[in-house]
Amino acid sequence: MRKHGAGRGIVYLMTGTVGGQFITLAGLPVLSRLYSPDEFGHYSFIVALAGVAISVATFRLDAAAMLPTSTHQVRALVWLSLSSALLVSVLFAISLHVFSELEMFGLHEYPFLAVWVGAFTLSGALFGLFSQLSLRKRQYGLVARRSFLRASVSTASQAAMGVGPSRISGGLLFGGLIGQLVGIASMVRSTRDLSAFPDLRQLRPALRRYWRFPAVFAPSALLNTLGLQAPLIFVTAYFGVAAGGQLGIAERAVAIPVTLVGTTVGQVIEAEVAKHTREGGGGLRSTYLRFSLLLSLAGIAVAAGGSALGGVLVPWAFGSDWDLAGVMVQIIAVNAGVRLLVSPLSKFLVVLQQSLAVTLLDILRVCAMGAAIWATVSYEHDLTTALWLIYSALTFTYIVTWLYGFWIVGKK
C-alpha cells in the first residue's frame, strides 16, 4: 500500500470507478425526468457510434505507449496516437455526413450527427490516451479522480442544461462532451513530459517495433466494441430514436452493477492468474471454477432481480415515460447476469495469451449479432422479439466463451 504501489493503485482505481458509477446512477433519475426518450435516444446513438470509432481511433498505439523504456519512443507513440485519432475522427465524421446527405440509414434525422460523433470520437480517444500515460507514470490517484470528475461534471452539466427557461435540447450531448474535456484537462499537465513533440526519427522505429498493436489488437478491439454497441445502434436505426432512448436507459441501469462487480473481480483475477503463471503453478481449473461460483451468485442475483423487478423499479426510479425501458431490463437481465459471470473470467484468456481465441470469439459475437439482426429485418419482428433474439445471441457467445476458458485452463 506504499505510494504508487500496486495495492494502493487498485484501491484508487476501484474507488474512482465506484464513485463515477455512483454519480451516474444517482443522476439518472434526475436526467430521465428532464429529457425525453427521443433526446436520450439521440444522445445514446451518438455515443454508441463514437464508441465504435474510439476503439480503433489510436490503433491501440496508446496501449503500446505503456511499454518502451525510452521517453523518446513514448513520445513518438503518443504523437502517432494523436495523429491517428484526429484522422479517424475526421474521416468517420465525413463518412457520416455523406451518408446523412444521401439519406442513408436514416442518419439525416439526427441534427449535426457528423459533428457530434467526430467530437465525441476525438475526445474519447484523447481521454483514453492520457489515461494510459497517467497509468504509465503510476499516477493512480489522478486516474481515479479523472473518472469521478468526468462523471460529476457530465451529470451536473446535463442537469443544469435541462432546466429553466434557457433549457438546451442538446444538453445531454453538451454535458457529456464537457465532462470528457474536463477529464482530459485534469491529466494533460502531469503527462506533458511524455506528450512533448517527438524526435521525428523515432516515429518509424516505434511503429516498426509495435506493429502488432494496430495490426492485431486494434481489429480485435473493434470487433469487441461492435458486439457491445450493435444492439443500441440497430434498435435506434431500425425502430426509431425513442426506442433507442429506452434501450439506452435500460442498458445503463443494468450495466452499473455489471461494471462495478466485473471490473473489481476482473482486476483480482488478472493479478492472481498472472502471479500463478509466473510461479509456474498448475491447478488453474480449480481457480477458474472458484471464481465462476462466486461470480455466478452475483450473476443470478442480477438476472433474477432484473427479470422480476425491472418492470416495476425502472418506471418508479426514472419516471412514467420509461415503462418500456422496464420491460427491456426484464429482457436483457439474463444476458447481463451471464455477462457478469463471463467478462471477468475472460481475463484468464488474456493472461494466458490466447489472442487468436479471443479474436475468434469476438468474430463469433459479431456473427451471432448479425444473424439476430438479419432475422429481425427479414421476418419483420417487433421490438420485443428483436431484443429477445439479440440478447439471446449475446448470451450464447458468452456461454461459448466460458466453455472455452474452462477447456483451456484445464490444459495449463
C-alpha positions, 0 to 999 in steps of 0.5 A, a space after each residue: 500500500 506504499 505510494 504508487 504501489 500496486 495495492 494502493 493503485 487498485 484501491 484508487 482505481 476501484 474507488 474512482 470507478 465506484 464513485 463515477 458509477 455512483 454519480 451516474 446512477 444517482 443522476 439518472 433519475 434526475 436526467 430521465 425526468 428532464 429529457 425525453 426518450 427521443 433526446 436520450 435516444 439521440 444522445 445514446 446513438 451518438 455515443 454508441 457510434 463514437 464508441 465504435 470509432 474510439 476503439 480503433 481511433 489510436 490503433 491501440 498505439 496508446 496501449 503500446 505507449 505503456 511499454 518502451 523504456 525510452 521517453 523518446 519512443 513514448 513520445 513518438 507513440 503518443 504523437 502517432 496516437 494523436 495523429 491517428 485519432 484526429 484522422 479517424 475522427 475526421 474521416 468517420 465524421 465525413 463518412 457520416 455526413 455523406 451518408 446523412 446527405 444521401 439519406 442513408 440509414 436514416 442518419 439525416 434525422 439526427 441534427 449535426 450527427 457528423 459533428 457530434 460523433 467526430 467530437 465525441 470520437 476525438 475526445 474519447 480517444 484523447 481521454 483514453 490516451 492520457 489515461 494510459 500515460 497517467 497509468 504509465 507514470 503510476 499516477 493512480 490517484 489522478 486516474 481515479 479522480 479523472 473518472 469521478 470528475 468526468 462523471 460529476 461534471 457530465 451529470 451536473 452539466 446535463 442537469 443544469 442544461 435541462 432546466 429553466 427557461 434557457 433549457 438546451 435540447 442538446 444538453 445531454 450531448 453538451 454535458 457529456 462532451 464537457 465532462 470528457 474535456 474536463 477529464 482530459 484537462 485534469 491529466 494533460 499537465 502531469 503527462 506533458 513530459 511524455 506528450 512533448 513533440 517527438 524526435 521525428 526519427 523515432 516515429 518509424 522505429 516505434 511503429 516498426 517495433 509495435 506493429 502488432 498493436 494496430 495490426 492485431 489488437 486494434 481489429 480485435 478491439 473493434 470487433 469487441 466494441 461492435 458486439 457491445 454497441 450493435 444492439 443500441 445502434 440497430 434498435 435506434 436505426 431500425 425502430 426509431 430514436 425513442 426506442 433507442 432512448 429506452 434501450 439506452 436507459 435500460 442498458 445503463 441501469 443494468 450495466 452499473 452493477 455489471 461494471 462495478 462487480 466485473 471490473 473489481 473481480 476482473 482486476 483480482 483475477 488478472 493479478 492472481 492468474 498472472 502471479 500463478 503463471 509466473 510461479 509456474 503453478 498448475 491447478 488453474 481449473 480449480 481457480 477458474 471454477 472458484 471464481 465462476 461460483 462466486 461470480 455466478 451468485 452475483 450473476 443470478 442475483 442480477 438476472 433474477 432481480 432484473 427479470 422480476 423487478 425491472 418492470 416495476 423499479 425502472 418506471 418508479 426510479 426514472 419516471 412514467 415515460 420509461 415503462 418500456 425501458 422496464 420491460 427491456 431490463 426484464 429482457 436483457 437481465 439474463 444476458 447481463 447476469 451471464 455477462 457478469 459471470 463471463 467478462 471477468 473470467 475472460 481475463 484468464 484468456 488474456 493472461 494466458 495469451 490466447 489472442 487468436 481465441 479471443 479474436 475468434 470469439 469476438 468474430 463469433 459475437 459479431 456473427 451471432 449479432 448479425 444473424 439476430 439482426 438479419 432475422 429481425 429485418 427479414 421476418 419483420 419482428 417487433 421490438 420485443 422479439 428483436 431484443 429477445 433474439 439479440 440478447 439471446 445471441 449475446 448470451 450464447 457467445 458468452 456461454 461459448 466463451 466460458 466453455 472455452 476458458 474452462 477447456 483451456 485452463 484445464 490444459 495449463 
